[in-house]
Each structure stands twice: as C-alpha cells, then as structure tokens.
Amino acid sequence: MNNPVSPFSHAELLPQEEMLEIERKKGELFIGLPKETSYQEKRVCLTPDAVAAITAHGHRVLIESNAGKDASFTDKDYSEAGAEITKSTHKVFACPIILKVEPPSEKELEMMNPQTILISALQLKTQCKSYFQTLAKKRITALAFEFIKDEDGTYPAVRALSEIAGTASVLIASELLASPTGSGLMFGNISGVPPLEVVIIGAGTVGEFAARSSIGLGANIKIFDNSLTKLRTIQKNLGRPLYTSTLQPKTLLKSLKRADVVIGSVRGKNRSPIIVTEEMVEVMKNGSVVIDVSIDMGGCVETTEITSHDHPTVTKHGVIHYGVPNIPSRYPRTSSQSISNIFTPYILHIGEEGGLENTLRFDRGLRNGLYFYHGILTNKSVADWFNLSYRDINLLIF
C-alpha cells in the first residue's frame, strides 16, 4: 500500500528547537528633579508619595533642595520617601533623566550632559530657535508632556491642568466679586436672592469644569461654543439640560449684558480668536468679572491684558479683568499632585521596559510626546513653526 504524499519535507518533520522571546531586562533609572526657576512657577513634577513609589522599584531620584517648598513639600518629606537631596543645581542637571514642569532655560540646557533624556513642558509659542539648536547640539532626547497621548487618544497632562484651571476660574471669580472693588455678590443659591449669571465661552475641558463648579455653587450658566459636538458632550457629562448656544454675536451680547462673571476658554491654532470685543465689554455691568483662561494664547476677550499672580487684575470700562496665564500655579500642591499622577506610571513603565528606547517602540502615546530623538527633531509642528527640518520618528526607531 502506497503512503500518501506528505505536504512536509523530512527535515520539517524532525523536532525543532523552540524559539523563546528574550526577556527584557528591567532598567534602573536615575532621575534628576531640579528646582523650578521660571517666574512664579511653584509646581514640582513628583510628590514625595510618587518618589516613594519610584524608589521602591529600585530607581534613584536626585532632587534639588527646596524644589517642592512652594508646593508645601519639604526636603525631609522627599528624603524619607527615598530621594537623595542636593544643593548643587549642576549635580541635578547631570542626571541621565531630567524631569521638569517648565521647559529648561538656555543656562539650564548648558548644564545638561549629552544624550540626556528631558521630560518637561515644551510651550512651543514661548520658545526660540536657539533652544532647539542646543538640544540638537547636545543630542538630547526630549518629550513634551502636553503632546503625550493616553490610550483613548486624549492628552492627559493638558486635561488635568485644564480641569484645575476651569475649577479655579470660578473660585477666583467668587473672590473678585466679594472684594471691595467687586460688586459684592456671592456665588451660592441663597433663598430669595436671584442666582449669579455666569457666561462660559468655550465648551472644552476648562469650560466643562467651570460649568461644574458654577452649578455646584448655585449659579445660572450659559455656555457658548461653535462646536455642536462639544456642546452635546458637555450636557451629557454634566448630566442635565443647560443653556447652550453657538457663538452668535446678538445672542452673546444679550447674555454679556446680564452676566456677573464671564469665563473665556477658547483656543485657536496659533492665537485664540477674539470673541468678546471691546464694544461688548463696554455694555457689561459695573463690577462684573472677566476671567480669560486663554490669555496664554493671546486671550479671547479683547480688553484682557497679561497680568501676574502679584497683580492679577486690571479694571476696564468698570469690568474687572483677570489675565494670569499660569492659573494652576496658584494652587501648586494640587497641580503638583495632578502632574505627578501622570508622570509616575510613565516612569515606572519606562523602567519595566528596560529604558526609554524600548518603551518608545511599543508605546504609541508616549512616542507622540517625543519631539527630539538623539538630537534629531521629530515633531512636524515644531519644524513648521521654526522652519527646521525633521525626521519621522517611526523611521528612526524601527
């Protein structure tokens, strides 16, 4: 009896060696946490609790003395959490990984060693070309936390700080209304007293959290945005029917005349569009308050000026304008905890994967935050803004 023809060759039927995946070795990270030197920047990237979690996994954290002081974290808190404390700024910037809130200054960049990994904000609109030239010269790998994406495609750092800015805008408005220069009104649904009228321009994360806080304090709110999807989402997220409208000048003007508080949070590609003109501000009530959260991108209220935490307000046409660009820094402890919650899982993940190189290969969200890779610019928007050449990161890593 003939044997049926086998589809396999004799060699293929012999026992084969099993191919096993090579285990990735965990990497030991050495992270430097410098003191923030930017004007009125009081936040810190890692809280003592985050440092404890990182050092428990065998990583080292070197922190500059008093780096967490403005956020009410002492050197003792950090040393007890397992961090090493130093008074030398140079020592901190000599670490292989630098973690900062604000982007480093030119002087700080000079202190960094070649091939350092920098994780910080980028704040593209405030940078100059020389910043990127220094990064290239030092062959630095840099990640901007405002570009990092989550699994669901959102930007976790931007959202976290927008949540704080939205809630803070209502708290600041309530303080300004109560001050001697304000109209003496109080947020809060007091029996027999008409509630405050709050107009929110922009239905993004800032607008949503401003609306949430205003409703919680018993105010009447009106939300304006040109995106119907955003207006639907905000109604769904807040779980109630709200007054929403597209940005029609006639309707907006009518609402501004009655408003006690106006919160502006509209962003554009390069500059925030001006939604509230000076003529519109002129018809607003005396003692009413404007909080322009989008002032860091030029502002959406024409009469708003950039101010500081020391002198936060300017009064024009009887209306109090608040134009501080860095609102979360007013609440440094809460902001630091929020930023720390974002950074800590990423740092532990990088350690588990055996370093940043391996992590970038498999983590698309983290790769999205990369704008410099060993001195090569990898972000198209940065390249377009400064007329620089760039390379696609996917061609460099794989």
C-alpha positions in Angstrom: 0.0 0.0 0.0 1.5 3.4 -1.1 2.0 6.0 1.6 0.1 9.3 0.9 2.4 12.1 -0.2 3.2 14.3 2.9 3.0 18.1 2.5 6.0 18.4 4.8 9.6 17.6 3.9 11.6 15.1 6.0 13.6 17.9 7.7 10.4 19.8 8.6 9.0 16.7 10.4 12.1 16.5 12.7 11.7 18.1 16.2 12.6 21.7 16.0 14.2 24.0 18.6 11.7 26.2 20.4 12.2 29.9 19.9 11.7 31.8 23.1 11.3 35.5 23.4 14.3 37.2 25.1 13.1 38.6 28.4 13.5 42.4 28.6 15.7 43.4 31.5 14.3 46.0 33.8 16.3 49.2 33.7 17.4 51.2 36.7 16.6 54.9 36.1 18.4 57.8 37.6 16.1 60.9 37.7 17.0 64.5 38.4 14.3 66.8 39.8 15.6 70.5 39.6 14.0 73.4 41.4 11.8 75.5 39.0 13.3 78.9 38.2 10.6 80.2 35.8 8.7 83.3 37.0 6.0 82.4 39.6 6.3 78.7 38.8 5.6 76.9 42.1 4.8 73.3 41.0 7.0 70.3 41.2 6.9 67.1 38.9 6.9 64.4 41.6 5.3 64.4 45.1 7.0 62.6 47.9 4.5 59.7 47.5 5.4 59.4 43.9 9.1 59.4 44.8 8.4 56.6 47.3 6.7 54.5 44.6 9.6 55.1 42.1 12.4 54.3 44.6 10.6 51.2 45.8 11.1 49.9 42.2 14.8 50.3 42.5 15.2 53.6 40.7 17.1 56.7 42.0 15.8 60.2 42.4 18.1 63.2 43.0 16.2 66.3 43.9 17.4 69.8 44.3 17.0 71.2 47.8 13.7 73.2 48.3 12.4 72.0 44.9 9.0 71.3 46.5 8.9 74.1 49.0 6.4 76.3 47.2 4.1 73.2 46.9 4.4 72.6 50.7 6.7 69.5 50.3 9.8 69.7 52.5 13.3 68.2 51.8 12.6 65.9 54.8 9.4 64.6 53.1 11.5 63.7 50.0 14.4 62.1 51.9 12.0 60.0 53.9 10.4 58.9 50.6 13.9 57.7 49.4 15.1 60.6 47.3 18.7 62.0 47.5 18.8 65.7 48.3 21.5 68.1 46.9 22.1 71.8 46.9 24.0 71.6 43.6 22.0 72.5 40.6 24.8 71.2 38.4 24.5 67.7 40.0 20.8 67.5 39.3 21.2 68.5 35.6 24.0 65.9 35.3 21.4 63.1 35.8 20.6 60.9 32.7 16.9 61.8 33.0 15.7 65.3 33.9 12.1 65.9 35.0 10.7 69.5 34.9 7.4 71.3 34.8 8.6 74.3 32.7 11.0 73.9 29.8 14.6 74.4 30.8 16.2 77.8 30.2 19.3 78.2 27.9 21.5 78.3 31.0 20.0 75.1 32.3 20.4 73.4 28.9 24.1 74.2 29.0 24.4 72.3 32.3 22.9 69.1 30.8 25.1 66.3 29.6 25.0 65.0 26.0 22.4 62.2 25.4 20.3 63.3 28.4 16.6 62.4 28.4 14.4 65.5 29.1 10.8 65.3 30.1 9.1 68.7 30.6 6.5 71.0 29.0 7.6 72.5 25.7 5.3 75.6 25.5 6.1 76.0 21.8 4.7 79.5 21.5 7.3 80.8 24.1 10.4 79.1 22.6 13.0 80.5 20.3 15.1 78.7 17.6 18.3 78.6 19.7 16.5 76.3 22.2 16.1 73.6 19.6 19.6 74.1 18.2 21.1 73.5 21.7 19.0 70.3 22.0 20.4 69.1 18.6 24.0 70.0 19.6 23.7 68.0 22.8 22.0 65.1 21.1 19.2 65.2 23.6 16.0 63.1 23.6 13.1 65.3 24.7 9.5 64.6 25.5 6.8 67.3 25.9 4.2 66.2 28.3 1.5 68.3 26.6 1.9 66.1 23.5 1.7 62.7 25.3 -1.5 60.8 24.4 -3.4 58.3 26.5 -4.9 55.0 25.2 -8.2 56.8 24.4 -6.4 59.4 22.3 -6.7 62.3 24.9 -3.9 64.4 26.2 -3.8 63.5 30.0 -1.5 66.4 31.1 -3.4 69.1 29.2 -6.7 67.7 30.5 -5.5 67.6 34.1 -4.3 71.2 34.1 -7.4 72.3 32.2 -9.6 70.7 35.0 -7.7 72.8 37.6 -7.9 76.0 35.5 -11.7 75.5 35.0 -12.5 75.0 38.6 -10.0 77.7 39.7 -11.6 80.3 37.4 -14.9 80.1 39.3 -13.1 80.2 42.7 -11.1 83.3 41.6 -14.2 85.0 40.2 -16.1 84.5 43.5 -13.1 86.1 45.4 -13.0 89.1 43.0 -16.8 89.6 43.2 -16.5 89.7 47.0 -13.5 92.1 47.1 -14.1 95.9 47.8 -13.7 96.6 44.0 -16.2 93.9 43.0 -20.0 94.1 43.0 -20.3 92.4 46.4 -22.2 89.4 45.0 -21.8 85.9 46.3 -21.9 82.6 44.5 -24.4 80.4 46.2 -28.1 79.7 45.8 -29.4 81.9 48.7 -33.1 81.6 49.2 -35.0 84.6 47.8 -31.9 86.0 46.1 -31.5 85.7 42.3 -28.6 83.5 41.4 -25.4 84.8 39.7 -25.3 84.8 35.9 -22.2 83.1 34.5 -21.3 83.1 30.8 -18.8 80.4 29.7 -17.2 80.8 26.3 -15.7 77.6 25.1 -17.1 74.1 25.8 -13.8 72.2 26.2 -12.4 70.8 29.5 -11.9 74.2 31.1 -15.5 75.2 30.2 -16.8 71.9 31.5 -15.1 72.2 34.9 -16.0 75.9 35.2 -19.6 74.9 34.5 -19.5 72.0 37.0 -18.2 74.4 39.7 -20.7 77.2 38.9 -23.6 74.8 39.0 -22.3 73.4 42.3 -22.3 76.9 43.7 -25.9 77.5 42.5 -25.2 79.9 39.6 -27.2 80.2 36.3 -24.9 79.3 33.4 -24.8 79.9 29.7 -22.3 78.1 27.5 -21.2 79.3 24.1 -19.2 77.3 21.5 -19.3 76.9 17.8 -18.9 73.1 18.1 -22.3 71.4 18.5 -20.4 68.1 19.4 -18.7 69.9 22.3 -22.0 71.4 23.5 -23.7 68.0 23.3 -20.8 66.4 25.2 -20.8 69.0 28.0 -24.6 68.5 28.5 -24.0 64.7 28.6 -21.0 65.0 31.0 -22.9 67.3 33.4 -26.0 65.2 33.2 -28.5 68.0 32.9 -30.1 70.3 30.3 -28.1 73.5 30.1 -28.4 76.8 28.2 -26.1 76.3 25.2 -25.6 78.4 22.1 -23.4 78.7 19.1 -21.3 81.9 19.0 -23.9 84.3 17.5 -22.9 87.9 18.3 -26.5 89.1 19.0 -27.3 86.2 21.5 -23.8 86.6 23.1 -24.2 90.3 23.6 -27.6 89.9 25.2 -26.1 87.4 27.7 -23.0 89.5 28.4 -25.2 92.5 29.4 -26.7 90.3 32.2 -23.6 88.5 33.1 -21.9 88.8 36.5 -19.0 86.5 35.5 -17.5 85.7 32.1 -15.1 82.9 31.7 -13.3 82.7 28.3 -11.5 79.5 27.3 -11.4 79.4 23.5 -8.2 78.2 21.8 -7.1 78.6 18.2 -4.3 77.1 16.2 -1.8 79.9 16.7 -3.7 82.6 18.6 -7.1 82.5 20.4 -9.8 84.2 18.3 -11.2 87.4 19.9 -14.8 86.5 20.7 -15.7 89.4 23.1 -14.8 92.8 21.6 -14.2 96.0 23.5 -17.7 97.3 22.5 -19.2 94.2 24.1 -17.2 94.7 27.3 -18.5 98.4 27.4 -22.1 97.2 27.8 -21.3 94.8 30.7 -22.4 95.5 34.3 -20.1 97.6 36.6 -18.2 95.3 39.0 -18.6 92.2 36.8 -15.6 89.9 36.3 -13.9 88.5 33.2 -11.6 85.5 33.7 -9.6 84.9 30.4 -8.2 81.4 30.8 -6.9 81.5 27.1 -4.7 84.6 27.8 -1.6 82.4 27.3 -2.6 82.2 23.7 -3.5 85.8 23.3 -6.9 85.8 25.0 -10.4 85.6 23.6 -11.5 88.9 25.3 -10.1 92.0 23.5 -9.6 94.1 26.6 -7.7 91.4 28.7 -4.1 92.0 29.4 -1.5 89.6 30.7 -1.1 90.0 34.5 0.8 88.2 37.3 -0.2 86.4 40.5 1.1 89.5 42.4 -1.1 92.0 40.5 -3.7 89.7 38.9 -6.4 92.2 37.8 -6.9 95.2 35.5 -10.2 97.2 35.5 -11.5 98.5 32.2 -14.9 100.0 31.5 -15.9 99.1 35.1 -15.2 95.4 34.5 -12.5 93.5 36.4 -10.3 91.5 34.1 -8.2 88.6 35.4 -5.4 87.7 32.9 -2.9 85.5 34.7 -1.6 82.9 32.2 -0.5 80.2 34.7 -3.6 79.7 36.8 -2.7 76.1 38.0 0.4 77.6 39.7 -1.9 79.4 42.1 -2.7 76.0 43.6 0.8 74.4 43.4 0.1 71.5 45.7 -3.0 70.3 43.9 -1.3 70.9 40.5 1.9 69.0 41.6 -0.2 66.0 42.7 -2.1 66.1 39.4 1.1 66.2 37.3 2.8 63.6 39.5 -0.2 61.2 38.8 0.6 61.4 35.1 4.4 61.1 35.3 4.7 58.3 37.9 3.1 55.5 35.8 5.1 56.5 32.7 8.4 56.4 34.7 7.6 53.0 36.2 6.6 51.8 32.7 9.9 53.0 31.2 11.8 51.2 34.0 9.8 48.0 33.4 10.5 48.1 29.7 14.3 48.5 30.3 14.6 52.2 29.3 13.0 54.8 27.1 14.2 53.3 23.8 12.2 50.1 24.3 9.2 51.9 25.6 9.0 54.2 22.6 9.0 51.2 20.3 5.8 49.9 21.7 4.0 52.8 23.4 2.5 55.0 20.7 1.1 57.5 23.1 4.5 58.2 24.7 6.0 58.3 21.2 3.6 61.1 20.3 5.2 63.2 23.1 8.6 62.9 21.6 9.9 66.0 19.8 13.7 65.3 19.8 15.4 61.9 19.5 19.2 61.9 20.0 19.4 65.4 18.7 17.1 64.9 15.7 13.9 66.9 15.5 10.9 64.5 15.2 7.9 66.8 15.5 6.3 68.3 12.4 4.5 71.2 14.2 7.8 72.4 15.8 9.6 72.0 12.4 6.9 74.1 10.7 6.8 76.8 13.4 10.6 77.4 13.3 11.3 76.4 9.7 13.5 73.5 10.7 14.0 70.0 9.1 12.6 67.0 10.8 12.5 63.2 10.5 9.7 60.8 11.1 10.3 59.0 14.4 8.9 55.7 13.1 11.8 55.6 10.6 14.4 56.3 13.4 13.2 53.8 16.0 12.4 50.6 14.0 
